Amino acid sequence: MSILKRFILLLVVTFFCVGCDQVTKFVAKSALAGTHAYSCWGDTVRLDMVYNAGAFLSLGSSLPEPWRQGIFTFGTGILVLGTLVYLFLCKPGHFSEVLAVSLFFAGGVGNLIDRIAYGGLVVDFINLGIGTLRTGIFNVADVTITAGFLILFLRTLNRKAKNPQPLGFLS
């Protein structure tokens, strides 16, 4: 893919994903703040607004404030910049790879906006599950990042299926 096509895809993905992420977080803060969790579809979906000080599943939330700020705000900023460097200098060749990296970038930007705006915290509000089997609380930016990982994982599986490598001990 040319640099121009990569740039356009990055802009479109970022605009829509960050826009959706920030709008849903705004609605969650307005509608869910100070209330109990809202449950729908037979409690399959719960909406419950929390401020997450950590990463995925609140990992690292108990770290001292300076460490959390450094790791999660500045670290996220470095990772977001790293995705840009990869996207434009390493030239991922296939559309799906560019899409996946663009999704990483957009999700990172969505959560970085929160970390900057809310003193290192991220707005999370979605919880899925059946009965006691439930996910952690997450947001649209987390879904965006997860979608990017899933695309890369499926692309890797597809590539390996087309070019199977012999097992070393069997060859």
DALINMO-V299381 format. One record per residue. RES is the residue in three letters. PHI is phi in whole degrees, -180 to 180 (none if undefined). OMEGA is omega in radians with two decimals (* if undefined). D_CENTER is the distance of its C-alpha to the mean C-alpha in whole Angstrom. Layout:
RES;PHI;OMEGA;D_CENTER, RES;PHI;OMEGA;D_CENTER
This chain:
MET;none;3.12;24, SER;-71;3.12;25, ILE;-61;-3.14;24, LEU;-62;3.13;24, LYS;-65;3.09;22, ARG;-62;-3.13;19, PHE;-64;3.14;19, ILE;-64;3.12;20, LEU;-62;3.10;17, LEU;-59;3.14;15, LEU;-63;-3.11;16, VAL;-64;-3.14;16, VAL;-62;-3.12;13, THR;-63;-3.13;12, PHE;-59;-3.08;14, PHE;-72;-3.09;14, CYS;-70;3.12;10, VAL;-67;3.10;10, GLY;-60;3.13;14, CYS;-63;3.14;13, ASP;-61;-3.07;10, GLN;-71;3.10;13, VAL;-66;-3.13;16, THR;-66;3.09;14, LYS;-67;3.10;14, PHE;-62;3.12;17, VAL;-63;3.13;19, ALA;-61;3.13;18, LYS;-64;-3.12;19, SER;-74;-3.00;22, ALA;-90;-3.00;23, LEU;-110;-3.10;22, ALA;-61;3.08;23, GLY;76;3.13;26, THR;-117;3.02;26, HIS;-78;3.13;25, ALA;-60;3.06;23, TYR;-96;-3.06;23, SER;-115;3.08;23, CYS;-145;-3.13;24, TRP;54;3.10;24, GLY;64;-3.13;26, ASP;66;3.04;24, THR;-71;3.12;21, VAL;-118;3.02;19, ARG;-120;3.06;19, LEU;-113;-3.05;18, ASP;-148;-3.04;19, MET;-77;3.06;17, VAL;-136;3.00;17, TYR;-102;-3.08;16, ASN;-96;3.13;14, ALA;-86;-3.08;15, GLY;-108;3.11;14, ALA;-100;3.12;11, PHE;-51;-3.11;9, LEU;56;3.11;13, SER;65;3.10;14, LEU;-59;3.11;15, GLY;86;-3.09;17, SER;-68;-3.13;18, SER;-92;3.09;21, LEU;-65;3.05;21, PRO;-59;-3.06;24, GLU;-48;-3.12;23, PRO;-62;3.12;23, TRP;-68;3.12;21, ARG;-60;3.13;18, GLN;-60;-3.12;18, GLY;-65;-3.09;19, ILE;-70;-2.97;16, PHE;-89;3.11;13, THR;-91;-3.12;14, PHE;-71;3.11;16, GLY;-63;3.09;14, THR;-63;3.10;11, GLY;-60;3.12;13, ILE;-67;3.11;15, LEU;-64;3.11;12, VAL;-63;3.09;11, LEU;-64;3.10;15, GLY;-61;3.10;15, THR;-65;3.08;13, LEU;-65;3.13;15, VAL;-60;3.13;18, TYR;-60;-3.06;17, LEU;-62;-3.04;17, PHE;-104;3.13;20, LEU;-105;-3.09;22, CYS;-91;3.05;21, LYS;49;3.01;22, PRO;-58;-2.95;20, GLY;-86;-3.00;22, HIS;-104;3.14;21, PHE;-52;-3.09;19, SER;-63;3.10;16, GLU;-68;3.10;16, VAL;-65;3.10;15, LEU;-62;-3.13;13, ALA;-61;3.14;11, VAL;-66;3.08;11, SER;-65;3.08;11, LEU;-67;3.06;7, PHE;-58;-3.11;6, PHE;-60;-3.08;8, ALA;-63;3.11;8, GLY;-64;3.10;4, GLY;-63;3.12;6, VAL;-65;3.13;9, GLY;-58;3.13;8, ASN;-75;3.10;8, LEU;-66;3.08;11, ILE;-57;3.11;13, ASP;-62;-3.09;13, ARG;-59;3.12;14, ILE;-72;-3.07;16, ALA;-73;-3.02;18, TYR;-118;3.03;18, GLY;62;3.09;19, GLY;94;-3.13;16, LEU;-102;3.09;15, VAL;-124;3.09;12, VAL;-80;3.05;13, ASP;-122;-3.08;12, PHE;-155;-3.08;14, ILE;-109;3.07;13, ASN;-137;-3.12;15, LEU;-116;3.06;16, GLY;163;3.09;19, ILE;-130;-3.12;23, GLY;62;-3.13;25, THR;-88;3.09;24, LEU;-85;-3.02;22, ARG;-135;3.02;19, THR;-80;2.92;15, GLY;-75;3.10;14, ILE;-85;-3.05;13, PHE;-140;-3.13;9, ASN;-138;-3.09;8, VAL;-66;3.11;7, ALA;-62;3.10;4, ASP;-65;3.09;3, VAL;-63;3.13;5, THR;-61;3.13;5, ILE;-63;3.13;3, THR;-63;3.09;5, ALA;-62;3.08;8, GLY;-62;3.10;8, PHE;-62;-3.13;9, LEU;-63;3.11;11, ILE;-61;3.13;13, LEU;-65;3.12;14, PHE;-62;3.13;15, LEU;-65;3.09;17, ARG;-64;3.12;18, THR;-65;3.10;19, LEU;-61;-3.14;21, ASN;-64;3.14;23, ARG;-65;3.13;24, LYS;-69;3.12;25, ALA;-67;3.13;27, LYS;-78;-3.11;29, ASN;-128;-3.11;30, PRO;-64;3.12;31, GLN;-97;3.11;32, PRO;-67;3.09;35, LEU;-73;-3.04;34, GLY;-56;-3.07;36, PHE;-80;3.13;38, LEU;-102;-3.08;39, SER;-92;*;40
